[in-house]
C-alpha cells in the first residue's frame, strides 16, 4: 500500500480557547495561548500504522505538514514537496494531495477537520482514490473520518472496498454566532470500516420535560459548579434556567449565576469549585459525548468533574453507542463502559460508552 499523509498543523487549535474553529483565527488562537492539536493526533495514527503495517510506503509533505511526524513513527517517507510559506494554507493541502495522486497513492490519509476534508476532496476532484480523515478539527461533521486516530490506522491497513460518503462543512463565523447550517461540499470515496463516524444529525426530538428535570436538579445544587456544554439539548436546559447561554459554547453556572459565558478551557479550570458537574449531550447520529464540538471540555476539565449525559429519546434511537475521543487515551479508557443517560424529567436509559 502506498499512502499519502498530509497534516493540517493548525486544525482544531481554536477549540479549547473558545473560538469554535480555526478558519481565519490562527493568530487569535495563538494569542489566547492555543496549542496545536493535530500533530499529536497524527503521531498517534502514524504510530499505530507503523505497528500494523511497517512495510507501508508513506508519501508525505514537508514540515509542519507531516514529514517529521512520519519519521518519528519509524517510516522513511518520500517527501514530495513542502508548504509555500511560513503559514500553511488550504492551497498547501491541495498541492500535497495532487502530488500524491501523481505518485500513484492508494489512499490519502489526512489529519484535520471538515475544512481540510473539503480541501482534500477538491484536490481529488472526483477520482476514485479513497480518502480517510484522522479527526483533529473542532466540528467534524463529515462522515469521512475514523472515530479515533488509531481507528484510522486500522481502517487504512485493512479495508477491502470503499463507499461514497459525504464531506460537510459549515461557515465558522455563522457557527460562532450560534447558527449551524451544514453544507454538502463533496462526495468522496472512503474505506469501508466499522469505526467510521456518521454525518452529524442536528435534530434531537422534544426536550422540554428533560430540560425541566435537569434545571430543577441544577437549581437545587447548592455550591455546585455546573459546566453546561454546547448543543440544542443542553441549550434547552439553559433556557429553562432563564439564562442567556451560548448555544454552541460552554457556560459555567453556580447558585443562580452565570460565572462565565462561552468559556475557554482556561476559564473553566479557573472557575471550578470543590464540586463540579459537566452536563453534556451526545452529537446526534455520531454519539460523541466528548471530542467533537466541545474541546473546551479537555481532559483536565473532565477529570475534575462528574459527568451527566442528557439526550432526548429520539436522539438516542439513532445512536447505538456513545463515544469519547478526548486526546487522552487513558481517560477515554476510564470513561468506557455503561452510563445512565437522562431522557426525561426523571427517566434514564443505560447506554454504553465505547
For each residue, the residues with C-beta under 8 A, 3 or more apart:
1: 53 56 57 106 107 156 157
2: 56 57 59 103 104 105 106 107
3: 49 56 57 58 59 105 106 107 108 109 156
4: 58 59 60 96 97 99 100 103 105 107 108 109
5: 42 46 58 59 60 61 66 69 70 77 109 110 111
6: 60 61 65 66 93 96 97 100 108 109 110 111 120
7: 38 39 42 61 64 65 66 69 110 111 112
8: 11 38 65 88 93 110 111 112 113 115 116 136
9: 36 38 39 64 65 88
10: 13 22 26 29 36 38 88
11: 8 22 37 38 111 112 113 115 116 136 137
12: 15 22 37 38 41 112 113 136 137 138 295
13: 10 17 22 26 29 30 34 35 36 37
14: 17 18 19 20 21 22 25 26 28 29 34 138
15: 12 19 20 21 37 138 295 296
16: 34 35 264 265 295 296 298
17: 13 14 29 32 33 34 264 265 266
18: 14 32 249 250 262 263 264 267 296
19: 14 15 22 25 28 29 32 34 138 176
20: 14 15 138 139 172 175 176 248 249
21: 14 15 25 113 137 138 139 172 175 176
22: 10 11 12 13 14 19 25 26 29 137 138
23: 115 172
24: 172
25: 14 19 21 22 28 29 172
26: 10 13 14 22 29 30 87
27: 30 31
28: 14 19 25 31 32
29: 10 13 14 17 19 22 25 26 32 34
30: 13 26 27 33 34
31: 27 28
32: 17 18 19 28 29 264
33: 17 30 266
34: 13 14 16 17 19 29 30
35: 13 16
36: 9 10 13 39 40
37: 11 12 13 15 40 41 136 295 327
38: 7 8 9 10 11 12 41 42 111 112 136
39: 7 9 36 42 43 64 69
40: 36 37 43 44 327
41: 12 37 38 44 45 111 134 135 136 149 327
42: 5 7 38 39 45 46 66 69 111 134 136 149
43: 39 40 46 47 69 72 73
44: 40 41 47 48 148 149 150 329
45: 41 42 48 49 109 111 134 149 150 152 153
46: 5 42 43 49 50 69 70 72 73 75 153
47: 43 44 50 51 73 74
48: 44 45 51 52 149 150 153 154
49: 3 45 46 52 53 56 73 153 156 157
50: 46 47 53 54 56 73 74 75
51: 47 48 54 153
52: 48 49 153 154 157
53: 1 49 50 56 156 157
54: 50 51 74
55:
56: 1 2 3 49 50 53 75 157
57: 1 2 3 78
58: 3 4 5 70 75 76 77 78
59: 2 3 4 5 77 78 79 80 99 100 103 105
60: 4 5 6 65 66 67 70 77 78 79 80
61: 5 6 7 65 66 67 79 80 81 82 83 92 95 96 99
62: 65 67 79 81 82 83
63: 66 67 68 82
64: 7 9 39 68 83 88
65: 6 7 8 9 60 61 62 82 83 88 92 93 96
66: 5 6 7 42 60 61 63 69 70 77 111
67: 60 61 62 63 70 71 77 79
68: 63 64 71 72
69: 5 7 39 42 43 46 66 72 73
70: 5 46 58 60 66 67 73 75 77
71: 67 68 74 75 76 77
72: 43 46 68 69
73: 43 46 47 49 50 69 70
74: 47 50 54 71
75: 46 50 56 58 70 71
76: 58 71
77: 5 58 59 60 66 67 70 71
78: 57 58 59 60 103
79: 59 60 61 62 67 82
80: 59 60 61 96 99 100 103
81: 61 62 95 96 99
82: 61 62 63 65 79
83: 61 62 64 65 86 87 88 89 92
84: 89 91 92 95
85: 88 89
86: 83
87: 26 83
88: 8 9 10 64 65 83 85 92 93
89: 83 84 85 92 93
90: 93 94 115 119
91: 84 94 95
92: 61 65 83 84 88 89 95 96
93: 6 8 65 88 89 90 96 97 110 112 116 119 120 123
94: 90 91 97 98 119 120 122 123
95: 61 81 84 91 92 98 99 123
96: 4 6 61 65 80 81 92 93 99 100 123
97: 4 6 93 94 100 101 108 110 119 120 123 124
98: 94 95 101 102 123
99: 4 59 61 80 81 95 96 102 103
100: 4 6 59 80 96 97 103 105 108
101: 97 98 104 105 123 124 127 129
102: 98 99
103: 2 4 59 78 80 99 100
104: 2 101
105: 2 3 4 59 100 101 108 129
106: 1 2 3 129 130
107: 1 2 3 4 129 130 131 132 156 191
108: 3 4 6 97 100 105 120 124 129 130 131 132
109: 3 4 5 6 45 131 132 133 134 152 156
110: 5 6 7 8 93 97 116 117 120 131 132 133 134
111: 5 6 7 8 11 38 41 42 45 66 116 133 134 136
112: 7 8 11 12 38 93 115 116 117 133 134 136 137
113: 8 11 12 21 116 117 135 136 137 138 139 140
114: 117 118 137 139 140 141 142 167 168 169 170 185
115: 8 11 23 90 112 118 119 137 169
116: 8 11 93 110 111 112 113 119 120 133 137
117: 110 112 113 114 120 121 131 133 142 144 145 167 169 185 188
118: 114 115 121 122 167 169 185 186
119: 90 93 94 97 115 116 122 123
120: 6 93 94 97 108 110 116 117 123 124 131 133 188
121: 117 118 124 131 144 167 185 186 188
122: 94 118 119 125 185 186
123: 93 94 95 96 97 98 101 119 120
124: 97 101 108 120 121 127 129 131 188
125: 122
126:
127: 101 124
128: 162 189
129: 101 105 106 107 108 124 189
130: 106 107 108 159 162 188 189 190 191
131: 107 108 109 110 117 120 121 124 144 188 189 190
132: 107 108 109 110 144 145 146 152 155 156 190 191
133: 109 110 111 112 116 117 120 140 142 144 145 146 152
134: 41 42 45 109 110 111 112 145 146 149 152
135: 41 113 140 145 146 147 148 149 197 291 292 325
136: 8 11 12 37 38 41 42 111 112 113
137: 11 12 21 22 112 113 114 115 116 140
138: 12 14 15 19 20 21 22 113 293 295
139: 20 21 113 114 170 175 292 293
140: 113 114 133 135 137 145 197 200 292 293
141: 114 168 169 170 182 199 200
142: 114 117 133 145 165 166 167 168 169 199
143: 165 166 168 190 196 197 198 199
144: 117 121 131 132 133 165 166 167 188 190 196
145: 117 132 133 134 135 140 142 152 196 197
146: 132 133 134 135 149 151 152 154 155 193 195 196 197
147: 135 151 195 196 197 323 325
148: 44 135 151 152 195 325 332
149: 41 42 44 45 48 134 135 146 152 153
150: 44 45 48 153 154
151: 146 147 148 154 155 193 195 196
152: 45 109 132 133 134 145 146 148 149 155 156
153: 45 46 48 49 51 52 149 150 156 157
154: 48 52 146 150 151 157 158 193 195
155: 132 146 151 152 158 159 191 193 195 196
156: 1 3 49 53 107 109 132 152 153 159 191
157: 1 49 52 53 56 153 154
158: 154 155 193
159: 130 155 156 162 191 192 193
160: 192
161: 191 192
162: 128 130 159 189 190 191 192
163: 189 190 192
164: 187 188 189 190
165: 142 143 144 187 188 189 190 196
166: 142 143 144 184 186 187 188 199
167: 114 117 118 121 142 144 184 185 186 187 188
168: 114 141 142 143 182 183 184 185 199 200
169: 114 115 117 118 141 142 182 183 185
170: 114 139 141 174 175 180 181 182 183
171: 174 175 181 183
172: 20 21 23 24 25 175 176
173: 176 177
174: 170 171 177 179 180 181
175: 20 21 139 170 171 172 178 179 180 248
176: 19 20 21 172 173 248
177: 173 174
178: 175 246 247 248
179: 174 175
180: 170 174 175 202 248
181: 170 171 174
182: 141 168 169 170 199 200 202
183: 168 169 170 171
184: 166 167 168 187
185: 114 117 118 121 122 167 168 169
186: 118 121 122 166 167
187: 164 165 166 167 184
188: 117 120 121 124 130 131 144 164 165 166 167
189: 128 129 130 131 162 163 164 165
190: 130 131 132 143 144 162 163 164 165 196
191: 107 130 132 155 156 159 161 162 196
192: 159 160 161 162 163
193: 146 151 154 155 158 159 196
194:
195: 146 147 148 151 154 155
196: 143 144 145 146 147 151 155 165 190 191 193
197: 135 140 143 145 146 147 286 288 323
198: 143 201 285 286
199: 141 142 143 166 168 182 285 286
200: 140 141 168 182 283 284 285 286 292
201: 198 284 285 286 315 318
202: 180 182 232 284
203: 284 314 315
204: 207 231 232 233 281 284 311 312 314 315
205: 312 313 314 315
206: 209 312 314
207: 204 210 211 232 233 236 312
208: 211 212 236
209: 206 212 213 344 345
210: 207 213 214 233 236 237 310 311 312 342 343 344 345
211: 207 208 214 215 233 236 237 239 240
212: 208 209 215 216 240 345
213: 209 210 216 217 342 344 345 346
214: 210 211 217 218 237 240 279 308 310 342
215: 211 212 218 219 237 240 241
216: 212 213 219 220
217: 213 214 220 221
218: 214 215 221 224 226 237 241 253 279
219: 215 216 241 256
220: 216 217
221: 217 218 224 226 277
222: 255
223: 254 255 273 274 275
224: 218 221 254 273 275 276 277
225: 252 253 254 259 271 272 273 275 276 277
226: 218 221 252 253 254 276 277 278 279
227: 250 251 252 268 272 276 277 278 279 297 301 305
228: 234 237 238 245 250 251 252 253 279
229: 234 250 278 279 280 281 294 297
230: 234 235 246 247 248 249 250 293 294
231: 204 234 235 248 280 281 283 293
232: 202 204 207 235 236 247
233: 204 207 210 211 236 237 281 310 311 312 315
234: 228 229 230 231 237 238 279 280 281 310
235: 230 231 232 238 239 245 247
236: 207 208 210 211 232 233 239 240
237: 210 211 214 215 218 228 233 234 240 241 279 310
238: 228 234 235 241 243 244 245 251
239: 211 235 236 242 243 245
240: 211 212 214 215 236 237
241: 215 218 219 237 238 245 253
242: 239
243: 238 239 251 253 258
244: 238 258 261
245: 228 235 238 239 241 249 251 258 261
246: 178 230 249 250 251 261 262
247: 178 230 232 235
248: 20 175 176 178 180 230 231 293
249: 18 20 230 245 246 261 262 263 296
250: 18 227 228 229 230 246 262 263 268 294 296 297
251: 227 228 238 243 245 246 258 260 261 262 263
252: 225 226 227 228 258 259 260 263 267 268 271
253: 218 225 226 228 241 243 257 258 259
254: 223 224 225 226 257 259 273
255: 222 223
256: 219
257: 253 254
258: 243 244 245 251 252 253 261
259: 225 252 253 254 271
260: 251 252 263 267 268 271
261: 244 245 246 249 251 258
262: 18 246 249 250 251
263: 18 249 250 251 252 260 267 268 271 296
264: 16 17 18 32 267 268 296
265: 16 17 268 269 295 296 297 298 300 301
266: 17 33 269 270
267: 18 252 260 263 264 270 271
268: 227 250 252 260 263 264 265 271 272 296 297 301
269: 265 266 272 300 301 304
270: 266 267
271: 225 252 259 260 263 267 268
272: 225 227 268 269 276 301 304 305
273: 223 224 225 254 276
274: 223
275: 223 224 225 306
276: 224 225 226 227 272 273 304 305 306
277: 221 224 225 226 227 305 306 307 308
278: 226 227 229 297 301 302 305 306 307 308
279: 214 218 226 227 228 229 234 237 308 310
280: 229 231 234 289 290 294 297 307 308 309 310
281: 204 229 231 233 234 289 309 310 311 315
282: 286 287 288 289 309 311 315 316 319 322 323 341
283: 200 231 286 287 288 292 293
284: 200 201 202 203 204 315 318 319
285: 198 199 200 201 318 319
286: 197 198 199 200 201 282 283 292 319 323
287: 282 283 319 320 321 322 323
288: 197 282 283 291 292 293 322 323 324 325
289: 280 281 282 307 309 322 323 324 335 353
290: 280 294 297 302 324 325 326 335
291: 135 288 294 295 323 324 325 326 327
292: 135 139 140 200 283 286 288 325
293: 138 139 140 230 231 248 283 288
294: 229 230 250 280 290 291 297
295: 12 15 16 37 138 265 291 298
296: 15 16 18 249 250 263 264 265 268 301
297: 227 229 250 265 268 278 280 290 294 301 302
298: 16 265 295 301 302 326 327
299: 302 303 326 327 328 331
300: 265 269 303 304
301: 227 265 268 269 272 278 296 297 298 304 305
302: 278 290 297 298 299 305 307 326 331 335
303: 299 300 331
304: 269 272 276 300 301
305: 227 272 276 277 278 301 302
306: 275 276 277 278
307: 277 278 280 289 302 335 339
308: 214 277 278 279 280 342
309: 280 281 282 289 322 339 340 341 342 351
310: 210 214 233 234 237 279 280 281 341 342 343
311: 204 210 233 281 282 315 316 319 341 342 343
312: 204 205 206 207 210 233 315 316 343
313: 205 316 317 343 344 349
314: 203 204 205 206 317 318
315: 201 203 204 205 233 281 282 284 311 312 318 319
316: 282 311 312 313 319 341 343 349 351
317: 313 314
318: 201 284 285 314 315
319: 282 284 285 286 287 311 315 316 322 351
320: 287
321: 287 351 352 353 354
322: 282 287 288 289 309 319 339 341 351 352 353 354
323: 147 197 282 286 287 288 289 291 353 354
324: 288 289 290 291 331 332 335 336 353
325: 135 147 148 288 290 291 292 332
326: 290 291 298 299 302 331 332 335
327: 37 40 41 291 298 299
328: 299 331 332
329: 44 332 333
330: 333 334
331: 299 302 303 324 326 328 334 335
332: 148 324 325 326 328 329 335 336
333: 329 330 336
334: 330 331
335: 289 290 302 307 324 326 331 332 353
336: 324 332 333 353 354
337: 352 353
338: 350 351 352 353
339: 307 309 322 350 351 352 353
340: 309 348 349 350 351
341: 282 309 310 311 316 322 348 349 350 351
342: 210 213 214 308 309 310 311 347 348
343: 210 310 311 312 313 316 347 348 349
344: 209 210 213 313 347
345: 209 210 212 213
346: 213
347: 342 343 344
348: 340 341 342 343
349: 313 316 340 341 343
350: 338 339 340 341
351: 309 316 319 321 322 338 339 340 341
352: 321 322 337 338 339
353: 289 321 322 323 324 335 336 337 338 339
354: 321 322 323 336
